[in-house]
Amino acid sequence: MAIYDDQNIFAKVLRGEIPSYKVYENEQTFAFLDIMPRSPGHTLVIPKAAVRGILDISADEFVEVARTTRRIALAAVSAFNAGGVIVQQFSEPASGQVVLHMHMHVMPMTAGIDLLPAQTRKEDPKVLEQHTTRLIAAIKEQMQRA
């Protein structure tokens, strides 16, 4: 397995060197909006551990990523009045992984509206701020009910 590069963009986000639209964080995971979303509310869930993908993450760390991914998926469906959600994970360049830090894509979906092509359009920062607010509110509501 290839070596983890601690200069990748998500490692820099975790260290606060690059700003992000954070929607959720706990001891082991961090979730933030994709700045080039394929659907409104497209969120990335990453482990805080320095791992490239599913091939080198520990089972315990992966369980925490999965828990956070589920939390974000439920909140995103609620916040964006979506009919469903796509969850994707790519590991290693041969699979299409671009940023070599483990991440899960959570994309709320509405029937009849296709995903935008990957990495084609940066979203307006004001829209991302609005989406961040909506997701945070939905996550808080979800946690209060639990």
Salt bridges, closest charged atoms under 4 A:
GLU17 OE2 - ARG15 NE 2.77
GLU25 OE1 - LYS22 NZ 2.97
GLU25 OE2 - LYS48 NZ 2.75
ASP34 OD2 - HIS42 NE2 3.52
GLU64 OE2 - ARG67 NH1 2.44
GLU92 OE1 - ARG52 NH2 2.60
GLU123 OE1 - ARG121 NH2 3.30
GLU141 OE2 - ARG145 NH1 3.83
